[in-house]
Amino acid sequence: MRTDSPVQARIDRYFFALFVFALIFGILLYKAIGFSYTDELCALLLFVLFFYALLHDRDWRFNRAFLVLLAVFVFYTCYSFRIGSNTPRGIVNDVAIQIKPYLGFFCVYQLKPAMNASRKRILRDVCLLFWLIFLLPVGLVSLVNERVFITVLEHPVYYGIAVTIVSLCYLYCSGFTRRDKLVFLVMLSIGLFCGRSKFYGFFALSVFMMLFFSNMANLKLSLRNIVILACMFGAIIYVAWGKISLYFYQVLSNEMDEDLIARFVLYRTMPEVLHDYFPFGSGFASFATFSSGEYYSGLYARYGVETVWGLSKAYHGFISDTFYPSLAQFGVAGILLFVLFWFYIVKRAFLNYRKSRNIKLFLIAILIVCFLGIESTTGATFIAQGGFFVMMIMGVVLSDTTREQNVETCIAVSDGSETDRR
């Protein structure tokens, strides 16, 4: 499909409307509207748009990585039914939740929607407006009343996610000048109000990236850059050390906060599940996911953790409170595939950067990877609220560079044809 075709123009228009809708009602006003299925609605609309584009593509071109992903999910679904990891309804429910962020990325990446200067200006203004009239006031009020996060956004962590997403959208729509980078960091800084160590780590990473690696000349291997990277990771580990120590070095004690016990137990139980269900894991809806609690999995009784506060059948509110332990459902093989997926993302971002020399898009892609990587240590953002939209941004960022390359190729071919005719 040509990037300047009427069909592509309609896709661009519809996608932009969906993107703004998802940002406002799926991220910023998610709690206010009281509708908990915004992600699912947006995913459905995106899928409809994807099939609309596919039907108008005479070649029916599919991204090969997308096909591999679908094949993997089909295999694990069949495997889960085969071993009876949970009830059929629980398995299907978990499949829908787990595949959602991947669909968000690959559908957008295949659609290759373009945001022209006018649409970027609108999106940038929307981000600035909601930052000024919504996010900033909430952050300031939290200094005197921390419950404002729960009242407005359900939890402090969602405040940090909303701030991050709005800031990244602004950065994407900016000209990436020195002023734009400073505005991005200022916008991102109010996320510190949420008081979460993982946000401190991401903020430290963002500052380093904007100050030292937002210049093409700095993206090279040198002693100076190695020292800067060492300092950056040192700063991130320093602010996150409390959680690292808790989940990997400490022992369970009566002094541990109740809301941290469940995560601790899930991390400690994960290796046992990986060992007992080698190599493909315990299957969908069996461990550390929402569905495994809603359709209570027998694994919790098997490993003697069904009496832990937050993991019991009577109250399982903390079963899906973190993401990495849920990878036990897919086993060692699934973890390797998960790592390969992110390797594919980073490799694609780097290859696009080498061709386009667009440092802004490269850094945004890396920031998103790091954001989800850090968030997933003590949260399930990747497959919960925010994850689907963040992966949509990733799709926009990676397809943006690819689209620019295709346009340049078409122009070059066209110029060559004109020369031949002369």
LOKOL-295407 format. One record per residue (C-alpha): residue number from 0; x, y, z. Coordinates in Angstrom, 1 decimal. Layout:
N
+------+--------+--------+--------+
: resi :      X :      Y :      Z :
+------+--------+--------+--------+
:  NUM :      X :      Y :      Z :
...
+------+--------+--------+--------+
// end
This chain:
422
+------+--------+--------+--------+
: resi :      X :      Y :      Z :
+------+--------+--------+--------+
:    0 :    0.0 :    0.0 :    0.0 :
:    1 :    1.4 :    3.4 :   -1.0 :
:    2 :    2.0 :    5.8 :    1.9 :
:    3 :    0.1 :    8.6 :    0.0 :
:    4 :   -2.9 :    6.4 :   -1.0 :
:    5 :   -6.5 :    7.4 :    0.0 :
:    6 :   -6.7 :    4.3 :    2.2 :
:    7 :   -3.5 :    5.2 :    4.1 :
:    8 :   -4.9 :    8.7 :    4.6 :
:    9 :   -8.0 :    7.3 :    6.2 :
:   10 :   -6.0 :    5.0 :    8.3 :
:   11 :   -3.8 :    7.9 :    9.5 :
:   12 :   -6.9 :    9.9 :   10.3 :
:   13 :   -8.8 :    7.1 :   12.2 :
:   14 :   -5.7 :    6.1 :   14.0 :
:   15 :   -4.9 :    9.6 :   15.3 :
:   16 :   -8.5 :    9.8 :   16.6 :
:   17 :   -8.1 :    6.4 :   18.4 :
:   18 :   -4.7 :    7.4 :   19.7 :
:   19 :   -6.0 :   10.7 :   21.3 :
:   20 :   -9.1 :    8.9 :   22.6 :
:   21 :   -6.9 :    6.1 :   24.3 :
:   22 :   -4.6 :    8.7 :   25.8 :
:   23 :   -7.4 :   10.8 :   27.4 :
:   24 :   -9.9 :    8.1 :   28.4 :
:   25 :   -7.6 :    5.1 :   28.8 :
:   26 :   -4.8 :    6.7 :   30.6 :
:   27 :   -5.6 :   10.2 :   32.1 :
:   28 :   -9.3 :    9.9 :   32.9 :
:   29 :   -9.4 :    6.1 :   33.3 :
:   30 :  -10.6 :    6.3 :   36.9 :
:   31 :  -12.9 :    9.3 :   36.4 :
:   32 :  -15.0 :    7.8 :   33.7 :
:   33 :  -15.5 :    4.6 :   35.7 :
:   34 :  -15.2 :    2.3 :   32.6 :
:   35 :  -12.7 :   -0.4 :   33.1 :
:   36 :  -12.7 :   -1.8 :   29.6 :
:   37 :  -11.2 :    1.2 :   27.7 :
:   38 :   -8.1 :   -0.9 :   26.8 :
:   39 :  -10.2 :   -3.7 :   25.4 :
:   40 :  -12.4 :   -1.3 :   23.4 :
:   41 :   -9.3 :    0.5 :   22.0 :
:   42 :   -7.7 :   -2.9 :   21.2 :
:   43 :  -10.9 :   -4.0 :   19.3 :
:   44 :  -11.0 :   -0.7 :   17.3 :
:   45 :   -7.3 :   -1.0 :   16.5 :
:   46 :   -7.8 :   -4.6 :   15.3 :
:   47 :  -10.8 :   -3.5 :   13.1 :
:   48 :   -8.5 :   -0.8 :   11.6 :
:   49 :   -5.8 :   -3.4 :   11.0 :
:   50 :   -8.1 :   -5.7 :    9.1 :
:   51 :   -9.5 :   -2.7 :    7.1 :
:   52 :   -5.9 :   -2.0 :    6.0 :
:   53 :   -5.2 :   -5.7 :    5.3 :
:   54 :   -8.3 :   -6.0 :    3.1 :
:   55 :   -7.1 :   -3.1 :    1.0 :
:   56 :   -3.6 :   -4.5 :    0.7 :
:   57 :   -3.5 :   -6.6 :   -2.5 :
:   58 :   -0.4 :   -8.4 :   -1.4 :
:   59 :   -1.7 :   -9.2 :    2.1 :
:   60 :    1.7 :   -8.5 :    3.6 :
:   61 :    2.3 :   -9.6 :    7.1 :
:   62 :    5.2 :   -8.8 :    9.4 :
:   63 :    7.0 :  -12.1 :    9.9 :
:   64 :    7.7 :  -11.4 :   13.5 :
:   65 :    3.9 :  -10.8 :   14.0 :
:   66 :    3.2 :  -14.3 :   12.4 :
:   67 :    5.8 :  -15.9 :   14.7 :
:   68 :    4.1 :  -14.2 :   17.7 :
:   69 :    0.7 :  -15.5 :   16.7 :
:   70 :    2.1 :  -19.0 :   16.2 :
:   71 :    3.7 :  -18.9 :   19.7 :
:   72 :    0.4 :  -17.9 :   21.3 :
:   73 :   -1.5 :  -20.6 :   19.4 :
:   74 :    1.1 :  -23.2 :   20.6 :
:   75 :    0.9 :  -22.1 :   24.3 :
:   76 :   -2.9 :  -22.0 :   24.1 :
:   77 :   -3.0 :  -25.6 :   22.9 :
:   78 :   -0.4 :  -26.5 :   25.4 :
:   79 :   -2.4 :  -25.0 :   28.2 :
:   80 :   -5.5 :  -26.9 :   27.2 :
:   81 :   -3.5 :  -30.1 :   26.9 :
:   82 :   -2.1 :  -29.9 :   30.5 :
:   83 :   -5.3 :  -28.4 :   31.9 :
:   84 :   -3.5 :  -25.3 :   33.4 :
:   85 :   -6.9 :  -23.9 :   34.4 :
:   86 :  -10.5 :  -23.9 :   33.2 :
:   87 :  -11.1 :  -23.2 :   29.5 :
:   88 :  -12.6 :  -19.8 :   30.4 :
:   89 :   -9.7 :  -18.9 :   32.5 :
:   90 :   -7.2 :  -19.9 :   29.8 :
:   91 :   -9.0 :  -17.9 :   27.1 :
:   92 :   -9.3 :  -14.9 :   29.4 :
:   93 :   -5.5 :  -15.0 :   30.1 :
:   94 :   -4.7 :  -15.4 :   26.4 :
:   95 :   -6.7 :  -12.2 :   25.7 :
:   96 :   -4.8 :  -10.3 :   28.4 :
:   97 :   -1.3 :  -11.5 :   27.6 :
:   98 :   -1.5 :  -10.9 :   23.8 :
:   99 :   -3.0 :   -7.4 :   24.1 :
:  100 :    0.3 :   -5.4 :   24.3 :
:  101 :    1.9 :   -7.4 :   21.5 :
:  102 :   -1.2 :   -6.8 :   19.3 :
:  103 :   -1.0 :   -3.1 :   20.2 :
:  104 :    2.6 :   -2.9 :   18.9 :
:  105 :    2.4 :   -5.1 :   15.8 :
:  106 :   -0.9 :   -3.8 :   14.5 :
:  107 :    0.4 :   -0.2 :   14.7 :
:  108 :    3.8 :   -1.2 :   13.3 :
:  109 :    2.0 :   -2.8 :   10.3 :
:  110 :   -0.4 :    0.1 :    9.8 :
:  111 :    2.5 :    2.6 :    9.7 :
:  112 :    0.3 :    5.5 :   10.6 :
:  113 :    1.8 :    9.0 :   10.0 :
:  114 :    1.2 :   12.0 :   12.2 :
:  115 :    1.7 :   15.2 :   10.1 :
:  116 :    2.8 :   18.5 :   11.6 :
:  117 :   -0.8 :   19.6 :   12.3 :
:  118 :   -1.7 :   16.4 :   14.2 :
:  119 :    1.6 :   16.4 :   16.1 :
:  120 :    0.8 :   20.0 :   17.2 :
:  121 :   -2.7 :   19.0 :   18.4 :
:  122 :   -1.3 :   16.0 :   20.3 :
:  123 :    1.5 :   18.1 :   21.9 :
:  124 :   -1.1 :   20.7 :   22.9 :
:  125 :   -3.3 :   18.0 :   24.4 :
:  126 :   -0.4 :   16.7 :   26.4 :
:  127 :    0.6 :   20.1 :   27.7 :
:  128 :   -3.0 :   21.0 :   28.6 :
:  129 :   -3.6 :   17.8 :   30.6 :
:  130 :   -0.2 :   18.2 :   32.3 :
:  131 :   -1.1 :   21.7 :   33.4 :
:  132 :   -4.7 :   21.3 :   34.4 :
:  133 :   -4.6 :   17.7 :   35.6 :
:  134 :   -1.3 :   16.0 :   36.4 :
:  135 :    0.5 :   19.0 :   37.9 :
:  136 :   -2.3 :   20.0 :   40.3 :
:  137 :   -2.7 :   16.3 :   41.4 :
:  138 :    1.0 :   16.1 :   42.1 :
:  139 :    1.0 :   19.3 :   44.1 :
:  140 :   -2.1 :   18.3 :   46.1 :
:  141 :   -0.4 :   15.0 :   47.0 :
:  142 :    2.2 :   17.0 :   49.1 :
:  143 :   -0.6 :   17.6 :   51.6 :
:  144 :   -2.9 :   14.7 :   50.9 :
:  145 :   -1.4 :   11.5 :   49.4 :
:  146 :   -4.9 :   10.0 :   49.0 :
:  147 :   -5.5 :   12.2 :   46.0 :
:  148 :   -3.7 :    9.6 :   43.9 :
:  149 :   -6.2 :    6.9 :   44.9 :
:  150 :   -9.2 :    9.3 :   44.4 :
:  151 :   -8.2 :   10.5 :   41.0 :
:  152 :   -6.0 :    7.7 :   39.5 :
:  153 :   -6.7 :    4.6 :   41.7 :
:  154 :   -3.0 :    4.3 :   42.8 :
:  155 :    0.2 :    6.4 :   43.0 :
:  156 :    1.9 :    4.1 :   40.4 :
:  157 :   -0.7 :    5.0 :   37.8 :
:  158 :    0.1 :    8.7 :   38.3 :
:  159 :    3.8 :    7.9 :   37.5 :
:  160 :    2.6 :    5.9 :   34.4 :
:  161 :    0.3 :    8.8 :   33.2 :
:  162 :    3.1 :   11.3 :   33.6 :
:  163 :    5.6 :    9.1 :   31.7 :
:  164 :    3.2 :    8.5 :   28.8 :
:  165 :    2.2 :   12.2 :   28.5 :
:  166 :    5.9 :   13.3 :   28.6 :
:  167 :    6.9 :   10.7 :   26.0 :
:  168 :    4.0 :   11.8 :   23.7 :
:  169 :    5.2 :   15.4 :   24.0 :
:  170 :    8.8 :   14.4 :   23.2 :
:  171 :    7.6 :   12.5 :   20.1 :
:  172 :    5.7 :   15.5 :   18.8 :
:  173 :    8.5 :   18.0 :   19.6 :
:  174 :   11.3 :   19.2 :   17.3 :
:  175 :   13.8 :   17.7 :   19.8 :
:  176 :   15.5 :   21.0 :   20.4 :
:  177 :   17.4 :   21.7 :   23.6 :
:  178 :   14.2 :   23.5 :   24.9 :
:  179 :   12.1 :   20.5 :   24.0 :
:  180 :   14.4 :   18.2 :   25.9 :
:  181 :   14.2 :   20.4 :   29.0 :
:  182 :   10.4 :   20.7 :   28.8 :
:  183 :   10.3 :   16.9 :   28.6 :
:  184 :   12.4 :   16.5 :   31.7 :
:  185 :   10.3 :   19.1 :   33.6 :
:  186 :    7.1 :   17.4 :   32.6 :
:  187 :    8.5 :   14.0 :   33.6 :
:  188 :    9.8 :   15.4 :   36.9 :
:  189 :    6.4 :   15.7 :   38.6 :
:  190 :    6.2 :   11.9 :   38.5 :
:  191 :    8.5 :   12.0 :   41.4 :
:  192 :    5.5 :   13.0 :   43.5 :
:  193 :    4.3 :    9.4 :   43.3 :
:  194 :    7.1 :    8.4 :   45.6 :
:  195 :    8.0 :    5.1 :   43.8 :
:  196 :   11.6 :    4.0 :   43.6 :
:  197 :   11.1 :    2.5 :   40.1 :
:  198 :   10.0 :    6.0 :   38.9 :
:  199 :   13.1 :    7.5 :   40.5 :
:  200 :   15.2 :    5.0 :   38.5 :
:  201 :   13.4 :    5.8 :   35.2 :
:  202 :   13.8 :    9.5 :   35.8 :
:  203 :   17.5 :    9.2 :   36.5 :
:  204 :   17.8 :    7.2 :   33.2 :
:  205 :   15.9 :    9.8 :   31.3 :
:  206 :   18.0 :   12.6 :   32.6 :
:  207 :   21.2 :   10.8 :   31.5 :
:  208 :   19.7 :   10.0 :   28.1 :
:  209 :   18.7 :   13.5 :   27.4 :
:  210 :   21.9 :   15.1 :   28.7 :
:  211 :   24.5 :   12.8 :   27.3 :
:  212 :   23.0 :   10.6 :   24.5 :
:  213 :   20.6 :   12.8 :   22.7 :
:  214 :   23.4 :   13.9 :   20.3 :
:  215 :   24.4 :   11.5 :   17.5 :
:  216 :   28.1 :   12.2 :   18.1 :
:  217 :   27.8 :   10.7 :   21.6 :
:  218 :   26.5 :    7.4 :   20.4 :
:  219 :   29.8 :    5.6 :   20.1 :
:  220 :   31.9 :    3.4 :   22.3 :
:  221 :   34.4 :    5.4 :   24.2 :
:  222 :   35.9 :    5.5 :   27.8 :
:  223 :   33.8 :    8.6 :   28.5 :
:  224 :   30.6 :    6.9 :   27.5 :
:  225 :   31.4 :    3.8 :   29.4 :
:  226 :   31.9 :    5.8 :   32.5 :
:  227 :   28.7 :    7.7 :   31.9 :
:  228 :   26.8 :    4.4 :   31.4 :
:  229 :   28.3 :    3.0 :   34.6 :
:  230 :   27.2 :    6.0 :   36.6 :
:  231 :   23.8 :    5.8 :   35.1 :
:  232 :   23.2 :    2.2 :   36.0 :
:  233 :   24.8 :    2.9 :   39.4 :
:  234 :   22.3 :    5.6 :   40.0 :
:  235 :   19.3 :    3.4 :   38.9 :
:  236 :   20.5 :    0.5 :   41.1 :
:  237 :   21.0 :    2.9 :   44.0 :
:  238 :   17.4 :    4.2 :   44.0 :
:  239 :   16.0 :    0.8 :   43.4 :
:  240 :   18.2 :   -1.1 :   45.8 :
:  241 :   15.5 :   -1.4 :   48.5 :
:  242 :   13.3 :   -3.4 :   46.2 :
:  243 :   16.2 :   -5.5 :   44.7 :
:  244 :   17.3 :   -6.4 :   48.2 :
:  245 :   13.8 :   -7.2 :   49.3 :
:  246 :   12.9 :   -9.6 :   46.5 :
:  247 :   16.2 :  -11.3 :   46.0 :
:  248 :   18.2 :  -11.2 :   49.3 :
:  249 :   16.0 :  -10.8 :   52.3 :
:  250 :   14.0 :  -13.5 :   54.1 :
:  251 :   10.3 :  -13.4 :   54.9 :
:  252 :    9.7 :  -11.8 :   58.3 :
:  253 :    6.9 :  -10.5 :   60.4 :
:  254 :    8.3 :   -7.0 :   59.9 :
:  255 :    7.7 :   -7.1 :   56.1 :
:  256 :    4.7 :   -4.9 :   54.9 :
:  257 :    1.7 :   -7.0 :   54.0 :
:  258 :    1.5 :   -5.5 :   50.5 :
:  259 :    5.0 :   -6.7 :   49.8 :
:  260 :    4.7 :  -10.3 :   51.0 :
:  261 :    2.8 :  -11.5 :   47.9 :
:  262 :    5.5 :  -10.2 :   45.5 :
:  263 :    8.2 :  -11.7 :   47.6 :
:  264 :    6.5 :  -15.1 :   47.6 :
:  265 :    5.8 :  -15.0 :   43.8 :
:  266 :    9.4 :  -14.2 :   43.0 :
:  267 :   10.6 :  -17.0 :   45.4 :
:  268 :    8.1 :  -19.5 :   44.0 :
:  269 :    8.9 :  -18.7 :   40.3 :
:  270 :   12.1 :  -20.9 :   40.0 :
:  271 :   10.2 :  -23.9 :   41.4 :
:  272 :    7.5 :  -23.5 :   38.8 :
:  273 :   10.1 :  -23.2 :   36.0 :
:  274 :   11.9 :  -26.3 :   37.3 :
:  275 :    8.7 :  -28.4 :   37.7 :
:  276 :    7.2 :  -27.4 :   34.3 :
:  277 :   10.4 :  -27.4 :   32.2 :
:  278 :   10.6 :  -26.2 :   29.4 :
:  279 :    7.2 :  -24.7 :   28.5 :
:  280 :    5.9 :  -23.6 :   31.9 :
:  281 :    2.7 :  -24.1 :   33.8 :
:  282 :    0.4 :  -22.7 :   31.1 :
:  283 :   -2.0 :  -19.8 :   30.8 :
:  284 :   -4.0 :  -18.7 :   33.9 :
:  285 :   -1.9 :  -20.8 :   36.2 :
:  286 :    0.5 :  -18.4 :   38.0 :
:  287 :    0.9 :  -14.7 :   39.0 :
:  288 :   -1.7 :  -13.4 :   36.6 :
:  289 :   -5.2 :  -11.9 :   37.1 :
:  290 :   -6.8 :  -14.9 :   35.5 :
:  291 :   -5.0 :  -17.3 :   37.8 :
:  292 :   -6.6 :  -15.5 :   40.7 :
:  293 :  -10.1 :  -14.9 :   39.2 :
:  294 :  -10.2 :  -18.6 :   38.1 :
:  295 :   -8.2 :  -19.7 :   41.1 :
:  296 :   -5.3 :  -21.9 :   40.0 :
:  297 :   -4.4 :  -25.1 :   41.8 :
:  298 :   -0.7 :  -24.2 :   41.7 :
:  299 :   -1.0 :  -21.9 :   44.7 :
:  300 :   -2.1 :  -24.9 :   46.9 :
:  301 :    0.5 :  -27.1 :   45.3 :
:  302 :    3.4 :  -24.8 :   46.3 :
:  303 :    1.8 :  -24.0 :   49.7 :
:  304 :    1.3 :  -20.3 :   49.1 :
:  305 :   -2.5 :  -20.3 :   49.1 :
:  306 :   -2.6 :  -18.9 :   52.7 :
:  307 :   -0.4 :  -15.9 :   51.9 :
:  308 :   -2.1 :  -12.6 :   52.3 :
:  309 :   -3.1 :  -11.4 :   48.8 :
:  310 :   -2.6 :  -14.8 :   47.2 :
:  311 :   -5.5 :  -16.7 :   48.8 :
:  312 :   -8.7 :  -17.8 :   47.1 :
:  313 :  -10.7 :  -15.5 :   49.3 :
:  314 :   -8.5 :  -12.5 :   48.6 :
:  315 :   -6.2 :  -12.6 :   45.6 :
:  316 :   -5.7 :   -8.9 :   45.0 :
:  317 :   -1.9 :   -9.1 :   44.8 :
:  318 :   -1.6 :  -12.2 :   42.6 :
:  319 :   -1.1 :  -10.0 :   39.5 :
:  320 :    0.8 :   -7.2 :   41.3 :
:  321 :    4.0 :   -7.9 :   39.4 :
:  322 :    4.9 :   -9.1 :   35.9 :
:  323 :    8.2 :  -11.1 :   35.8 :
:  324 :    7.0 :  -14.0 :   38.0 :
:  325 :    4.1 :  -14.6 :   35.5 :
:  326 :    6.7 :  -15.6 :   32.9 :
:  327 :    6.8 :  -18.9 :   34.8 :
:  328 :    3.6 :  -19.7 :   32.9 :
:  329 :    5.7 :  -19.9 :   29.7 :
:  330 :    8.7 :  -21.7 :   31.1 :
:  331 :   12.3 :  -21.3 :   30.1 :
:  332 :   11.4 :  -21.5 :   26.5 :
:  333 :    8.9 :  -18.6 :   26.9 :
:  334 :   11.4 :  -16.5 :   28.8 :
:  335 :   13.9 :  -16.9 :   25.9 :
:  336 :   11.2 :  -15.9 :   23.4 :
:  337 :   10.3 :  -12.9 :   25.6 :
:  338 :   13.9 :  -11.8 :   25.6 :
:  339 :   14.1 :  -12.3 :   21.8 :
:  340 :   11.1 :  -10.1 :   21.3 :
:  341 :   12.8 :   -7.2 :   23.1 :
:  342 :   16.0 :   -7.9 :   21.2 :
:  343 :   13.9 :   -7.6 :   18.0 :
:  344 :   12.6 :   -4.2 :   19.2 :
:  345 :   16.0 :   -2.8 :   20.1 :
:  346 :   17.6 :   -4.2 :   16.9 :
:  347 :   14.8 :   -2.7 :   14.8 :
:  348 :   15.2 :    0.7 :   16.5 :
:  349 :   19.0 :    0.6 :   16.0 :
:  350 :   18.7 :   -0.4 :   12.3 :
:  351 :   16.2 :    2.4 :   11.8 :
:  352 :   18.5 :    4.9 :   13.5 :
:  353 :   21.4 :    3.8 :   11.3 :
:  354 :   19.4 :    4.5 :    8.2 :
:  355 :   17.5 :    7.6 :    9.2 :
:  356 :   19.9 :    9.1 :   11.8 :
:  357 :   16.8 :   10.2 :   13.7 :
:  358 :   18.1 :   10.2 :   17.3 :
:  359 :   14.8 :   11.3 :   18.8 :
:  360 :   12.9 :    8.2 :   17.6 :
:  361 :   15.8 :    5.9 :   18.7 :
:  362 :   15.9 :    7.4 :   22.2 :
:  363 :   12.2 :    7.2 :   22.7 :
:  364 :   12.2 :    3.5 :   21.7 :
:  365 :   15.0 :    2.8 :   24.2 :
:  366 :   13.2 :    4.8 :   26.9 :
:  367 :   10.1 :    2.8 :   26.4 :
:  368 :   12.0 :   -0.5 :   26.6 :
:  369 :   13.6 :    0.7 :   29.9 :
:  370 :   10.4 :    2.0 :   31.3 :
:  371 :    8.6 :   -1.3 :   30.8 :
:  372 :   11.6 :   -3.2 :   32.0 :
:  373 :   11.8 :   -1.2 :   35.2 :
:  374 :    8.0 :   -1.2 :   35.7 :
:  375 :    7.7 :   -4.9 :   35.4 :
:  376 :    9.8 :   -5.6 :   38.5 :
:  377 :    7.0 :   -4.5 :   40.8 :
:  378 :    4.0 :   -4.0 :   38.6 :
:  379 :    2.1 :   -5.6 :   35.7 :
:  380 :    2.0 :   -2.4 :   33.6 :
:  381 :    3.0 :   -4.3 :   30.4 :
:  382 :   -0.2 :   -6.3 :   30.4 :
:  383 :   -2.3 :   -4.0 :   32.5 :
:  384 :   -3.4 :   -0.4 :   32.4 :
:  385 :   -1.0 :    1.6 :   30.3 :
:  386 :    1.0 :   -1.2 :   28.7 :
:  387 :   -1.2 :   -1.4 :   25.6 :
:  388 :   -0.9 :    2.3 :   25.0 :
:  389 :    2.8 :    2.3 :   25.6 :
:  390 :    3.2 :   -0.4 :   23.0 :
:  391 :    1.1 :    1.6 :   20.6 :
:  392 :    3.6 :    4.4 :   21.0 :
:  393 :    6.4 :    2.0 :   20.3 :
:  394 :    4.6 :    0.9 :   17.1 :
:  395 :    4.3 :    4.6 :   16.0 :
:  396 :    8.0 :    5.3 :   16.8 :
:  397 :    9.4 :    2.3 :   14.9 :
:  398 :    7.0 :    2.6 :   11.9 :
:  399 :    7.6 :    6.4 :   11.7 :
:  400 :   11.2 :    5.8 :   10.7 :
:  401 :   10.3 :    3.0 :    8.4 :
:  402 :    7.7 :    5.1 :    6.7 :
:  403 :   10.2 :    7.9 :    6.2 :
:  404 :   12.6 :    5.5 :    4.5 :
:  405 :    9.9 :    4.2 :    2.2 :
:  406 :    9.0 :    7.7 :    1.2 :
:  407 :   12.6 :    8.5 :    0.4 :
:  408 :   12.9 :    5.3 :   -1.6 :
:  409 :    9.8 :    6.2 :   -3.6 :
:  410 :   11.2 :    9.7 :   -4.3 :
:  411 :   14.5 :    8.2 :   -5.3 :
:  412 :   12.9 :    5.7 :   -7.7 :
:  413 :   10.7 :    8.4 :   -9.1 :
:  414 :   13.6 :   10.7 :   -9.7 :
:  415 :   15.4 :    7.9 :  -11.4 :
:  416 :   12.5 :    7.2 :  -13.7 :
:  417 :   12.3 :   10.9 :  -14.6 :
:  418 :   16.0 :   10.9 :  -15.5 :
:  419 :   15.6 :    7.8 :  -17.6 :
:  420 :   12.7 :    9.4 :  -19.6 :
:  421 :   14.9 :   12.4 :  -20.3 :
+------+--------+--------+--------+
// end
